Amino acid sequence: FTLQEVELLSEGFSNLIGQGSTNRVYKGILSDGMEVAVKKLKQDVSECSDVEASFRFQMELLSRVHHQHLANLVGICDEKQERMLLFQYAPNGTLFENLHTGDENLSWKQRMRIIVGAAYGLAYLHHLCNPPVIHGDLRSRNILLTEDFAAKVWAMVVPIAGSSELALVRKTGGYVDPEIVHRGVYSRAGDVFSFGVLLLEVLSGKQAFSEETGMLVEWAQQFLQSRDRMMDLVDKSMSNVCPMELYSVCELARLCTQRESSSRPSMRDVSDLL
């Protein structure tokens, strides 16, 4: 896309829907009516060599990953010092917003649909991409929800570099694999740990880290050791909980958040179990 085209489809970057430390995200509409999210690098960081390299890397990588449960890349704009990535738009916002800030409560069925979709998206990145890809920053803010509450994973990605699986360490509070902190490396098992925390967040309706619970993954362990306690973990606002499905998801969360990374299931195993 040209800069002029992006300015037009985003109505002059007038509809801000989110931002991070290096970028702002705007909503736009293509000429065919398709809604998109425009991820625009901030001017004060766009000339930084590290940010520029990261943009080039993401542009190349995202152009080759496509899955129904990823927020797929629609196009790019690279003109006059402007750096932008255009993604599929998800009208129901992020999983974080739906769990923690909205008035509407997600039902059990909706929550299971979301976690199954996220698992499929991650399994695709880990096992079907060539070379494989790790996400590196999995959290509820990076799960977008479509009109019918299907999950689309975004805000990735870090490649797996050889057998050591070295990658950029992103210390996102509450979701981070302890091995990342101790060893300074990232791996597919790190994504699995973050997914386990995400399961606990979806089940409990509590944030991955808060003053109330501290680290959710540590607080939740008291409920994961026996079926008699698992129902006490569940978000009280959630309707139509299926006990047998709850037991299975709680056990999966326990397996995914084991401290030893070698003991955790792969995302392929996780998606099969769900």
Contacts in CASP RR format, 6 or more apart in sequence:
PFRMAT RR
TARGET T0000
AUTHOR 0000-0000-0000
METHOD contacts of the structure
MODEL  1
FTLQEVELLSEGFSNLIGQGSTNRVYKGILSDGMEVAVKKLKQDVSECSD
VEASFRFQMELLSRVHHQHLANLVGICDEKQERMLLFQYAPNGTLFENLH
TGDENLSWKQRMRIIVGAAYGLAYLHHLCNPPVIHGDLRSRNILLTEDFA
AKVWAMVVPIAGSSELALVRKTGGYVDPEIVHRGVYSRAGDVFSFGVLLL
EVLSGKQAFSEETGMLVEWAQQFLQSRDRMMDLVDKSMSNVCPMELYSVC
ELARLCTQRESSSRPSMRDVSDLL
1 9 0 8 1.000
1 75 0 8 1.000
1 76 0 8 1.000
1 77 0 8 1.000
1 84 0 8 1.000
1 86 0 8 1.000
2 77 0 8 1.000
2 79 0 8 1.000
3 77 0 8 1.000
3 79 0 8 1.000
3 80 0 8 1.000
3 82 0 8 1.000
5 77 0 8 1.000
6 38 0 8 1.000
6 77 0 8 1.000
6 82 0 8 1.000
6 84 0 8 1.000
6 86 0 8 1.000
7 13 0 8 1.000
9 28 0 8 1.000
9 29 0 8 1.000
9 30 0 8 1.000
9 31 0 8 1.000
9 36 0 8 1.000
9 38 0 8 1.000
10 26 0 8 1.000
10 27 0 8 1.000
10 28 0 8 1.000
10 38 0 8 1.000
11 28 0 8 1.000
13 24 0 8 1.000
13 26 0 8 1.000
13 38 0 8 1.000
13 40 0 8 1.000
14 26 0 8 1.000
15 26 0 8 1.000
15 27 0 8 1.000
15 28 0 8 1.000
16 24 0 8 1.000
16 25 0 8 1.000
16 26 0 8 1.000
17 25 0 8 1.000
17 26 0 8 1.000
17 27 0 8 1.000
17 37 0 8 1.000
18 24 0 8 1.000
18 25 0 8 1.000
19 25 0 8 1.000
22 41 0 8 1.000
22 42 0 8 1.000
22 45 0 8 1.000
22 51 0 8 1.000
23 39 0 8 1.000
23 40 0 8 1.000
23 41 0 8 1.000
23 42 0 8 1.000
24 39 0 8 1.000
24 40 0 8 1.000
24 42 0 8 1.000
25 37 0 8 1.000
25 38 0 8 1.000
25 39 0 8 1.000
25 40 0 8 1.000
26 37 0 8 1.000
26 38 0 8 1.000
26 40 0 8 1.000
27 35 0 8 1.000
27 36 0 8 1.000
27 37 0 8 1.000
27 38 0 8 1.000
27 89 0 8 1.000
28 35 0 8 1.000
28 36 0 8 1.000
28 37 0 8 1.000
28 38 0 8 1.000
28 89 0 8 1.000
29 35 0 8 1.000
29 36 0 8 1.000
30 36 0 8 1.000
30 74 0 8 1.000
34 74 0 8 1.000
34 88 0 8 1.000
34 89 0 8 1.000
35 88 0 8 1.000
35 89 0 8 1.000
35 91 0 8 1.000
36 74 0 8 1.000
36 86 0 8 1.000
36 87 0 8 1.000
36 88 0 8 1.000
36 89 0 8 1.000
37 71 0 8 1.000
37 86 0 8 1.000
37 87 0 8 1.000
37 88 0 8 1.000
37 89 0 8 1.000
37 90 0 8 1.000
38 84 0 8 1.000
38 85 0 8 1.000
38 86 0 8 1.000
39 84 0 8 1.000
39 85 0 8 1.000
39 86 0 8 1.000
39 87 0 8 1.000
40 82 0 8 1.000
40 83 0 8 1.000
40 84 0 8 1.000
41 51 0 8 1.000
41 55 0 8 1.000
41 82 0 8 1.000
41 83 0 8 1.000
41 84 0 8 1.000
43 81 0 8 1.000
45 51 0 8 1.000
46 52 0 8 1.000
46 81 0 8 1.000
46 82 0 8 1.000
46 83 0 8 1.000
47 81 0 8 1.000
52 83 0 8 1.000
55 83 0 8 1.000
55 85 0 8 1.000
58 85 0 8 1.000
58 157 0 8 1.000
59 76 0 8 1.000
59 78 0 8 1.000
59 85 0 8 1.000
61 133 0 8 1.000
61 157 0 8 1.000
61 159 0 8 1.000
62 72 0 8 1.000
62 73 0 8 1.000
62 85 0 8 1.000
62 157 0 8 1.000
63 73 0 8 1.000
64 129 0 8 1.000
65 72 0 8 1.000
65 73 0 8 1.000
65 124 0 8 1.000
65 125 0 8 1.000
65 129 0 8 1.000
65 133 0 8 1.000
65 157 0 8 1.000
66 72 0 8 1.000
67 120 0 8 1.000
67 121 0 8 1.000
67 124 0 8 1.000
67 125 0 8 1.000
68 120 0 8 1.000
68 150 0 8 1.000
69 117 0 8 1.000
69 118 0 8 1.000
69 120 0 8 1.000
69 121 0 8 1.000
69 124 0 8 1.000
69 150 0 8 1.000
69 151 0 8 1.000
69 152 0 8 1.000
69 153 0 8 1.000
70 121 0 8 1.000
70 124 0 8 1.000
70 125 0 8 1.000
70 152 0 8 1.000
70 153 0 8 1.000
70 154 0 8 1.000
71 87 0 8 1.000
71 88 0 8 1.000
71 90 0 8 1.000
71 144 0 8 1.000
71 152 0 8 1.000
71 153 0 8 1.000
71 154 0 8 1.000
72 87 0 8 1.000
72 88 0 8 1.000
73 85 0 8 1.000
73 86 0 8 1.000
73 87 0 8 1.000
74 86 0 8 1.000
74 87 0 8 1.000
74 88 0 8 1.000
75 85 0 8 1.000
75 86 0 8 1.000
76 84 0 8 1.000
76 85 0 8 1.000
76 86 0 8 1.000
77 83 0 8 1.000
77 84 0 8 1.000
77 86 0 8 1.000
78 84 0 8 1.000
87 154 0 8 1.000
88 152 0 8 1.000
90 144 0 8 1.000
90 145 0 8 1.000
90 146 0 8 1.000
90 152 0 8 1.000
91 146 0 8 1.000
91 147 0 8 1.000
92 98 0 8 1.000
92 144 0 8 1.000
92 145 0 8 1.000
92 146 0 8 1.000
92 147 0 8 1.000
92 149 0 8 1.000
93 144 0 8 1.000
93 145 0 8 1.000
94 140 0 8 1.000
94 141 0 8 1.000
94 142 0 8 1.000
94 143 0 8 1.000
94 144 0 8 1.000
94 145 0 8 1.000
95 114 0 8 1.000
95 140 0 8 1.000
95 141 0 8 1.000
95 143 0 8 1.000
95 144 0 8 1.000
95 145 0 8 1.000
95 151 0 8 1.000
95 198 0 8 1.000
95 202 0 8 1.000
96 139 0 8 1.000
96 140 0 8 1.000
96 141 0 8 1.000
96 143 0 8 1.000
98 104 0 8 1.000
98 106 0 8 1.000
98 145 0 8 1.000
99 106 0 8 1.000
99 140 0 8 1.000
99 201 0 8 1.000
99 202 0 8 1.000
99 205 0 8 1.000
100 140 0 8 1.000
100 205 0 8 1.000
100 207 0 8 1.000
105 235 0 8 1.000
105 237 0 8 1.000
105 238 0 8 1.000
105 239 0 8 1.000
106 114 0 8 1.000
106 149 0 8 1.000
106 238 0 8 1.000
107 238 0 8 1.000
107 239 0 8 1.000
107 240 0 8 1.000
108 238 0 8 1.000
108 239 0 8 1.000
108 240 0 8 1.000
108 241 0 8 1.000
108 242 0 8 1.000
108 245 0 8 1.000
109 240 0 8 1.000
110 149 0 8 1.000
111 202 0 8 1.000
111 203 0 8 1.000
111 238 0 8 1.000
112 245 0 8 1.000
112 249 0 8 1.000
112 274 0 8 1.000
113 149 0 8 1.000
113 150 0 8 1.000
113 151 0 8 1.000
114 143 0 8 1.000
114 145 0 8 1.000
114 149 0 8 1.000
114 150 0 8 1.000
114 151 0 8 1.000
114 202 0 8 1.000
115 151 0 8 1.000
115 198 0 8 1.000
115 199 0 8 1.000
115 202 0 8 1.000
115 249 0 8 1.000
115 274 0 8 1.000
116 151 0 8 1.000
116 271 0 8 1.000
116 274 0 8 1.000
117 150 0 8 1.000
117 151 0 8 1.000
118 143 0 8 1.000
118 151 0 8 1.000
118 153 0 8 1.000
118 195 0 8 1.000
118 198 0 8 1.000
119 195 0 8 1.000
119 267 0 8 1.000
119 270 0 8 1.000
119 271 0 8 1.000
119 274 0 8 1.000
120 271 0 8 1.000
121 151 0 8 1.000
121 153 0 8 1.000
122 135 0 8 1.000
122 138 0 8 1.000
122 153 0 8 1.000
122 191 0 8 1.000
122 195 0 8 1.000
122 267 0 8 1.000
122 270 0 8 1.000
122 271 0 8 1.000
123 266 0 8 1.000
123 267 0 8 1.000
123 268 0 8 1.000
123 270 0 8 1.000
123 271 0 8 1.000
125 132 0 8 1.000
125 133 0 8 1.000
125 134 0 8 1.000
125 135 0 8 1.000
125 153 0 8 1.000
125 156 0 8 1.000
125 157 0 8 1.000
125 267 0 8 1.000
126 132 0 8 1.000
126 133 0 8 1.000
126 134 0 8 1.000
126 188 0 8 1.000
126 191 0 8 1.000
126 266 0 8 1.000
126 267 0 8 1.000
126 268 0 8 1.000
127 266 0 8 1.000
127 267 0 8 1.000
127 268 0 8 1.000
131 159 0 8 1.000
131 160 0 8 1.000
132 159 0 8 1.000
132 160 0 8 1.000
132 188 0 8 1.000
133 156 0 8 1.000
133 157 0 8 1.000
133 158 0 8 1.000
133 159 0 8 1.000
133 160 0 8 1.000
134 156 0 8 1.000
134 157 0 8 1.000
134 158 0 8 1.000
134 159 0 8 1.000
134 160 0 8 1.000
134 165 0 8 1.000
134 167 0 8 1.000
134 186 0 8 1.000
134 187 0 8 1.000
134 188 0 8 1.000
134 190 0 8 1.000
134 191 0 8 1.000
135 142 0 8 1.000
135 153 0 8 1.000
135 156 0 8 1.000
135 157 0 8 1.000
135 158 0 8 1.000
135 191 0 8 1.000
135 194 0 8 1.000
136 156 0 8 1.000
136 157 0 8 1.000
136 158 0 8 1.000
136 167 0 8 1.000
136 168 0 8 1.000
136 170 0 8 1.000
136 186 0 8 1.000
136 190 0 8 1.000
136 191 0 8 1.000
136 194 0 8 1.000
137 155 0 8 1.000
137 156 0 8 1.000
137 170 0 8 1.000
137 172 0 8 1.000
138 153 0 8 1.000
138 175 0 8 1.000
138 191 0 8 1.000
138 194 0 8 1.000
138 195 0 8 1.000
138 198 0 8 1.000
139 172 0 8 1.000
139 175 0 8 1.000
139 194 0 8 1.000
139 198 0 8 1.000
139 208 0 8 1.000
140 198 0 8 1.000
140 201 0 8 1.000
140 202 0 8 1.000
140 208 0 8 1.000
141 155 0 8 1.000
142 153 0 8 1.000
142 154 0 8 1.000
142 155 0 8 1.000
142 156 0 8 1.000
143 151 0 8 1.000
143 152 0 8 1.000
143 153 0 8 1.000
143 154 0 8 1.000
143 198 0 8 1.000
144 151 0 8 1.000
144 152 0 8 1.000
144 153 0 8 1.000
144 154 0 8 1.000
145 151 0 8 1.000
145 152 0 8 1.000
146 152 0 8 1.000
158 167 0 8 1.000
158 168 0 8 1.000
158 186 0 8 1.000
159 167 0 8 1.000
160 167 0 8 1.000
160 187 0 8 1.000
160 188 0 8 1.000
161 167 0 8 1.000
164 185 0 8 1.000
165 185 0 8 1.000
165 186 0 8 1.000
165 187 0 8 1.000
165 188 0 8 1.000
166 185 0 8 1.000
166 186 0 8 1.000
167 185 0 8 1.000
167 186 0 8 1.000
167 187 0 8 1.000
168 186 0 8 1.000
169 180 0 8 1.000
169 184 0 8 1.000
169 185 0 8 1.000
169 186 0 8 1.000
170 176 0 8 1.000
170 186 0 8 1.000
171 180 0 8 1.000
171 181 0 8 1.000
172 194 0 8 1.000
173 208 0 8 1.000
173 209 0 8 1.000
174 197 0 8 1.000
174 208 0 8 1.000
174 209 0 8 1.000
174 215 0 8 1.000
174 216 0 8 1.000
174 217 0 8 1.000
175 193 0 8 1.000
175 194 0 8 1.000
175 197 0 8 1.000
175 198 0 8 1.000
175 208 0 8 1.000
176 193 0 8 1.000
176 194 0 8 1.000
177 186 0 8 1.000
177 187 0 8 1.000
177 189 0 8 1.000
177 190 0 8 1.000
177 193 0 8 1.000
177 194 0 8 1.000
177 261 0 8 1.000
178 193 0 8 1.000
178 259 0 8 1.000
179 185 0 8 1.000
179 187 0 8 1.000
179 189 0 8 1.000
179 190 0 8 1.000
179 259 0 8 1.000
179 261 0 8 1.000
180 186 0 8 1.000
180 190 0 8 1.000
187 261 0 8 1.000
188 266 0 8 1.000
188 267 0 8 1.000
189 261 0 8 1.000
189 262 0 8 1.000
189 264 0 8 1.000
190 261 0 8 1.000
191 267 0 8 1.000
192 256 0 8 1.000
192 261 0 8 1.000
192 264 0 8 1.000
192 265 0 8 1.000
192 266 0 8 1.000
192 267 0 8 1.000
192 270 0 8 1.000
193 256 0 8 1.000
193 257 0 8 1.000
193 261 0 8 1.000
193 264 0 8 1.000
195 256 0 8 1.000
195 267 0 8 1.000
195 270 0 8 1.000
196 217 0 8 1.000
196 252 0 8 1.000
196 253 0 8 1.000
196 256 0 8 1.000
196 257 0 8 1.000
197 208 0 8 1.000
197 216 0 8 1.000
197 217 0 8 1.000
197 257 0 8 1.000
198 208 0 8 1.000
199 249 0 8 1.000
199 252 0 8 1.000
199 253 0 8 1.000
199 256 0 8 1.000
200 206 0 8 1.000
200 208 0 8 1.000
200 216 0 8 1.000
200 217 0 8 1.000
200 220 0 8 1.000
200 233 0 8 1.000
200 253 0 8 1.000
200 257 0 8 1.000
201 207 0 8 1.000
201 208 0 8 1.000
201 216 0 8 1.000
203 233 0 8 1.000
203 234 0 8 1.000
203 235 0 8 1.000
203 246 0 8 1.000
203 249 0 8 1.000
203 250 0 8 1.000
203 253 0 8 1.000
204 216 0 8 1.000
204 220 0 8 1.000
204 233 0 8 1.000
204 234 0 8 1.000
204 235 0 8 1.000
205 235 0 8 1.000
205 237 0 8 1.000
205 238 0 8 1.000
206 212 0 8 1.000
206 213 0 8 1.000
206 216 0 8 1.000
206 219 0 8 1.000
206 235 0 8 1.000
207 213 0 8 1.000
207 216 0 8 1.000
208 215 0 8 1.000
208 216 0 8 1.000
208 217 0 8 1.000
209 215 0 8 1.000
209 216 0 8 1.000
210 216 0 8 1.000
213 219 0 8 1.000
217 257 0 8 1.000
220 233 0 8 1.000
220 253 0 8 1.000
221 254 0 8 1.000
222 229 0 8 1.000
223 229 0 8 1.000
223 230 0 8 1.000
223 232 0 8 1.000
223 233 0 8 1.000
223 250 0 8 1.000
224 230 0 8 1.000
224 233 0 8 1.000
224 250 0 8 1.000
224 251 0 8 1.000
224 253 0 8 1.000
224 254 0 8 1.000
227 247 0 8 1.000
230 246 0 8 1.000
230 247 0 8 1.000
230 250 0 8 1.000
231 241 0 8 1.000
231 243 0 8 1.000
231 246 0 8 1.000
233 250 0 8 1.000
234 241 0 8 1.000
234 246 0 8 1.000
248 273 0 8 1.000
249 274 0 8 1.000
252 265 0 8 1.000
252 270 0 8 1.000
252 273 0 8 1.000
252 274 0 8 1.000
255 263 0 8 1.000
255 264 0 8 1.000
255 265 0 8 1.000
256 264 0 8 1.000
256 265 0 8 1.000
256 270 0 8 1.000
257 264 0 8 1.000
258 264 0 8 1.000
265 273 0 8 1.000
END
